[in-house]
Amino acid sequence: MFEQIENRGLTERDIPSPNAAWRRISEFALTFDGYSHWGSFDVCAEIANPCAEAFAKNRELPDSLTKLRTCLFFEQRRYHHFGHGPYEGAMEYIHALVEGIRQEVQARGAG
């Protein structure tokens, strides 16, 4: 498993570049364990699945760093279990999550 990075320790250097390949994003996603953070797969899914639907409907992203990282972690686990990488439409969502994480980290640094 990958070394965990708490939100307060997350820096821009940790975050994959825009349009990074799935492998790099997948590794980064595992620096946050959504199952452990929320206490179960079910709670993690209750957060991540509606967020994916909201993005598909109206390009809406989660409103916190923890939720963004939860969603990215969940997408990593989803495609790991599928046994293949995400398709193009899913990568659009995944890249948006990464950029949302970057924006949250940048905003935190500005304060």
N, C-alpha and C positions, 0 to 999 in steps of 0.2 A: 504494500500500500504506500501511497505517497505521503510525505510529511505534511501534516495539517498546518494551515496558516489561519490564525484567528483574524477576524475582520480588522481589528486594531493594528495588526502586524502586516496587513496586506499593503503592498506598495505597487506603483505603476510598473515597476520592473518585473513583478510577478505575473502580470496580466499579458496574455498573448497579444500579438500585434493584430491590428485590424486585418480581416481576411486570412487569419492564420489557418493552417491546415487542421483537420479534425484531430489528428494525433496529438498535436500540441495543446489544443483546447481540451481534449479528453484528459490529458495529464493534469492540466490546471484545474479542471473541474473536481478532481479527486483530492485537491488540497482542502476541501470542505466536505464533511460527511453529514449530509442532510438527514440520514437515518438516525445517526447518533444525536445530532442537534435537536431534532424534533421528537425523538424517542421511539420512532417506529417508521416502517415503510409506509403504512397507511396515512399517517399524518403528513409525511413528506409528500405523498401523492395528492392529498387533499389541497395542498398548497400549489404544487407544480402543475398539475393538470389544468385547473382553471386558468392559470396564468398563460399556458400555451394556447388555450382556446381564446383568451382575450387578445393575444397577439394576432392570432389567425383572423379574428373578426375585425379588429380595429387598431392593430399595431400598438397596442397598449402593453407596457412592461410593468413588472412589479415595482413597488414604491420604496423598497429598502434594499440595502446591500445584502442583508441576510436572505431575503426572498429571492433576489437575483441569483445569488450563489446556490440557493436551494434548487432553483429551476435548472441551472446549468448542471449541477450534480445529477439531478434526476434524468436529464436528457442523456448524460453520459451513461448512466446505468441502463436506461431504456435501450440505447443502441448497442451497448455491450451484450445485453440479453438477446437482442435481435440477431446478433452475430455479424453485423455489418455496420458500416458508417452511415450517417444520415444522408438523406437525399437532398437535393438542392434547396427545396422549400424549407426543409427543417434547418439547413445550415443558415438560412437567412435569419431565422429565429435565434439560433445559437450565437451567431455573430452579433445580433442585437443585444443579447444577454451580456456578452463579453463587453460590448461598448457601454452598456448600462453600468456594469461593474466598474469600468474605467472612470466613468463620469462621477460615480459615487465616491471613489477613492480620490479623484481630483478635487471634488467639492469639499471633502473632509480636510484635505491638505490646505485648501484656501482659507479655511476658518481658523 
